[in-house]
Amino acid sequence: MPELPEVETIRRTLIEKIQNQVIEEIICYHPDVLVNPDGISLDNWLIKDIRRRGKYLLFDLQKDIICNPKPAARDYCVMMVHLRMTGKLLLEEKIVEPAKHTHVRFVLSNGGSLDFNDTRRFGRVTLFPPGQEFNDCGFATLGPEPLGDDFTIDYLINTCKRYGKSSIKGVLLNQKAIAGIGNIYADESLFRAGIFPERKAGELSHAKITLLHQKVREVLTEAIGHRGTSFRDYVDGLGNKGFFQLHLAVYQKDGDPCLACGTTIEKIKVAGRSTHFCPHCQK
């Protein structure tokens, strides 16, 4: 599943290319993927901005001012894209035959298209009137952004107290606690902080939590700088892979020697997820 660094990389890729372009038409090949409860029209939307919140992309749209120079409230909407496991947003410079697993196509005024492609078909594109995106329960309950100002050391200390009986990895994966961290970056952050993933969050010292706070930010920032992690499905909006997989220390490294101490990396299940760690470095 694309995590915060991958979704942020996609956002940066797209905003450079299609901000202020007009979505002339939205073509839906599989109706279950495009959710439009308010019956919002599917043509002539100007892309004003593209934002990210956790693992969600938010397109701020306004009715094309050429077609409608005096917009009313109904002339704005928010398009939420949740990529889930295998979703992709791919730019095409010109209109071509839709690729296999393309479920929604956004025809752009520059002669190209933005295609929502999803092999497993778990992802969704949802249209909301402005502000109504908070009716989506998954979106509305997101915790603070781990690279934002609200994610302070004190916040993480209090969160570890609140979820004290949970494993620290489970806390990092909990989107209500912290938005955007998934399996890859939880494992890598815990390795750098020297914390065993099954440790109860409430048992961690303030010093360890402070170090974990630093390492979460460090890992996410580096991953964004390397344009995300690509194993099977993830590519950015231009179809390019990320490079952070070349810098992973433990994730999917089970059986390999630890880069720090040489001990064999192990894999266990924590919080229902495959978890990779060094039994010597992480206590």
C-alpha positions in Angstrom: 0.0 0.0 0.0 1.3 3.5 -0.8 2.2 5.2 2.4 2.8 8.9 3.2 6.1 9.2 1.2 4.6 7.5 -1.9 1.4 9.5 -1.8 3.3 12.8 -1.2 5.6 11.9 -4.2 2.5 11.3 -6.4 1.1 14.7 -5.2 4.3 16.6 -6.1 4.5 14.8 -9.5 0.9 15.7 -10.4 0.8 19.3 -9.1 3.8 20.2 -11.3 2.0 18.9 -14.4 -1.8 19.4 -14.0 -2.5 22.3 -11.6 -4.7 24.7 -13.4 -5.6 22.1 -16.1 -9.3 21.5 -16.7 -10.8 18.0 -16.3 -13.0 18.1 -19.3 -14.6 14.8 -18.7 -14.6 12.0 -16.1 -15.0 8.6 -17.7 -15.8 5.7 -15.3 -15.3 2.2 -16.5 -16.2 0.5 -13.3 -19.0 2.4 -11.3 -18.1 0.9 -7.9 -14.7 2.7 -8.0 -16.2 6.2 -8.5 -18.3 7.3 -5.5 -20.5 10.3 -6.1 -23.3 10.4 -3.5 -24.3 14.0 -4.3 -24.5 13.5 -8.1 -21.8 16.1 -8.8 -21.4 16.7 -12.5 -18.4 15.0 -14.1 -17.1 17.6 -16.6 -15.3 20.9 -16.8 -13.5 21.0 -13.4 -10.5 23.3 -13.0 -7.8 21.7 -10.8 -7.0 24.4 -8.3 -4.8 22.5 -5.9 -3.8 18.9 -4.9 -3.3 18.2 -1.2 -2.4 15.2 0.8 -3.7 14.1 4.2 -2.2 10.9 5.5 -2.5 8.4 2.6 -5.3 10.4 0.9 -5.0 12.7 -2.0 -7.4 15.6 -2.2 -8.0 17.5 -5.5 -9.6 20.9 -4.9 -11.8 21.5 -8.0 -13.7 24.6 -9.3 -16.0 24.7 -12.2 -14.1 26.0 -15.3 -14.4 29.8 -15.0 -14.5 30.1 -18.8 -17.8 28.2 -18.7 -18.9 29.8 -15.4 -17.3 33.2 -14.6 -19.5 33.6 -11.4 -19.1 30.4 -9.4 -21.5 29.5 -6.7 -21.1 27.0 -3.8 -22.1 24.2 -6.1 -19.3 25.0 -8.5 -16.6 23.7 -6.1 -15.9 20.2 -5.0 -13.2 18.0 -3.4 -12.2 14.8 -5.1 -10.7 12.3 -2.7 -8.5 9.6 -4.0 -7.6 6.7 -1.7 -5.1 4.3 -3.4 -5.3 1.6 -0.8 -3.3 -1.5 -1.8 -2.4 -1.2 -5.5 -4.0 2.0 -6.8 -2.1 4.3 -9.1 -2.6 7.7 -10.7 -0.9 7.8 -14.1 -0.5 10.8 -16.4 -0.8 10.2 -20.2 0.5 12.9 -22.5 -2.2 12.0 -25.1 -5.3 10.0 -25.1 -4.4 6.3 -25.5 -6.3 3.1 -25.1 -6.9 2.6 -21.4 -4.5 0.1 -19.8 -5.8 -3.0 -18.1 -7.2 -2.2 -14.7 -7.9 1.4 -15.5 -11.2 2.2 -13.7 -11.5 6.0 -14.0 -10.1 8.3 -16.6 -9.9 12.1 -16.2 -9.7 13.7 -19.7 -7.5 16.9 -19.4 -7.6 20.1 -21.4 -3.9 19.6 -22.4 -4.9 16.7 -24.6 -3.8 14.0 -22.2 -5.5 12.1 -19.3 -5.0 11.2 -15.7 -5.9 7.5 -15.2 -6.8 5.8 -12.0 -5.5 2.2 -12.3 -5.9 -0.4 -9.6 -5.2 -4.1 -10.0 -7.0 -5.3 -6.9 -9.7 -2.7 -7.2 -9.8 -1.7 -3.5 -9.1 2.0 -4.1 -11.8 4.6 -4.5 -12.3 8.0 -6.0 -15.0 10.0 -4.2 -16.5 13.4 -5.0 -17.7 15.7 -2.1 -19.0 19.2 -1.8 -16.3 21.2 0.0 -16.1 20.2 3.7 -18.1 17.1 3.2 -15.0 15.0 2.9 -15.0 14.9 6.7 -18.1 12.7 6.4 -15.7 9.9 5.4 -15.1 8.2 8.7 -11.6 7.0 7.8 -10.6 10.5 6.8 -12.4 12.4 9.6 -10.6 10.4 12.3 -7.0 10.8 11.0 -4.4 11.7 13.6 -1.8 14.4 13.1 0.7 14.4 10.2 4.0 13.0 11.4 5.9 15.7 9.6 3.6 18.5 10.7 3.7 20.9 13.7 1.0 19.0 15.6 3.2 15.9 15.9 5.3 16.9 18.8 7.3 14.9 21.3 4.7 15.6 23.9 1.9 14.4 21.6 3.8 11.1 21.0 4.4 10.7 24.7 0.7 11.2 25.5 -0.3 8.9 22.6 1.9 6.1 24.0 0.2 6.6 27.3 -3.3 6.5 25.7 -2.5 3.3 23.8 -0.2 2.0 26.5 -1.3 -1.7 26.3 -0.8 -1.7 22.5 2.5 -2.7 20.8 4.4 0.4 19.7 4.2 -0.8 16.2 0.5 -1.0 16.5 0.5 2.6 17.6 2.5 3.7 14.6 0.1 1.9 12.3 -3.0 3.4 13.9 -4.2 6.1 11.6 -6.2 7.6 14.4 -3.0 8.2 16.3 -0.6 9.2 13.5 -1.7 9.7 9.8 0.2 8.1 6.9 2.6 5.6 8.5 2.4 2.0 7.2 4.3 -1.2 7.5 7.5 -0.1 5.7 8.1 3.0 7.7 7.0 1.7 11.0 9.6 -1.1 10.7 12.3 1.2 9.6 11.6 3.8 12.3 11.6 1.3 15.0 14.9 -0.2 13.8 16.6 3.2 13.8 15.2 3.9 17.3 16.4 0.5 18.6 12.9 -0.5 19.8 11.5 -4.0 19.6 8.2 -3.8 17.7 6.2 -5.8 20.2 7.2 -3.5 23.1 4.1 -2.1 24.9 3.8 1.6 24.1 3.2 2.4 27.7 6.6 0.8 28.8 8.7 3.2 26.7 10.8 5.8 28.5 10.5 9.5 27.5 14.0 9.2 26.1 13.0 6.3 23.8 9.9 8.1 22.7 11.9 11.2 21.9 14.3 9.2 19.8 11.4 7.4 18.0 9.8 10.8 17.2 13.1 11.9 15.7 13.5 8.7 13.7 9.9 8.7 12.3 10.5 12.2 10.9 14.0 11.2 9.6 12.8 8.1 7.8 9.8 9.7 6.2 11.8 12.7 5.1 14.5 10.5 3.5 11.9 8.4 1.8 10.2 11.4 0.3 13.7 12.5 -0.9 14.1 9.2 -2.6 10.6 9.4 -4.1 9.2 6.5 -2.1 9.7 2.8 -1.9 8.9 0.6 -4.9 8.6 -3.2 -4.7 5.7 -4.4 -6.8 3.1 -1.8 -7.6 4.1 1.7 -6.6 5.1 4.2 -9.2 4.7 8.0 -9.2 2.3 9.9 -11.5 4.7 9.6 -14.4 5.2 5.9 -14.0 8.6 6.2 -12.4 9.7 4.0 -9.5 11.0 5.2 -6.2 14.4 4.4 -4.8 14.1 4.1 -1.0 14.0 0.3 -1.2 17.7 0.6 -1.9 18.1 2.2 1.6 15.9 -0.1 3.7 17.6 -1.7 6.8 15.0 -4.3 7.9 11.8 -4.2 5.9 11.6 -7.5 3.9 15.2 -8.2 4.8 14.4 -11.3 6.9 17.3 -13.8 6.6 19.8 -11.1 5.8 22.5 -9.8 8.2 21.7 -6.6 10.1 23.7 -3.7 8.5 24.6 -2.5 12.0 25.6 -5.7 13.9 25.4 -8.7 11.5 22.7 -10.5 13.4 20.1 -12.2 11.1 17.0 -10.0 10.5 13.9 -11.8 11.7 10.2 -11.7 10.7 7.2 -12.0 13.1 3.6 -10.9 13.1 2.8 -7.7 15.1 -0.6 -5.9 15.1 -1.6 -8.4 12.3 1.2 -7.3 10.0 4.5 -8.9 8.9 7.2 -7.2 10.9 10.9 -7.2 10.4 13.5 -6.4 13.1 17.0 -7.1 14.4 16.8 -9.1 17.6 20.2 -7.7 18.8 19.7 -4.0 18.0 16.0 -3.7 19.0 15.1 -4.2 22.6 
